């Protein structure tokens, strides 16, 4: 099952829930794709 959760707050890429697993990160009220989350934590 694939359900749209929302868009990445940085790059606006669509983020989905895939079979119960979020295809991104939600933290501090922000929804981020894995790529943007990695960039944010590497800075």
Buried (B, 14 or more C-beta within 10 A) or exposed (E): EEEEBEBBBBEEBEBBBEEEEEBBBBEEEBBBBBEBBEEBEEE
